[in-house]
Amino acid sequence: MKEEDKNLCPWYDRTSAIKKAYDQGQIDKKWVENYCWKGGKGCVRKKRFEEEGYVSPDYVMPDGSVNKKLRR
């Protein structure tokens, strides 16, 4: 995906657990491409935070699944 094609989620910043995990090579690029770089569309983490104020644990992926490697 080209830089100009990205529509970054407003929560994809230095405090983002998903950004940190991606930058550290702990998760595949597909996670940020399919959620964070598409404005957060379909992201369970974003939805819960914006609607409920709930901050998902760092090991919860954008689709709501649990990444056991990040859970340590």
Secondary structure, 3 states (H helix, E strand, C coil): CCHHHCECCCCCCCCCHHHHHHHCCCCCHHHHHHHHCECCCCCHHHHHHHHHCCCCCCCECCCCCECCCCCC
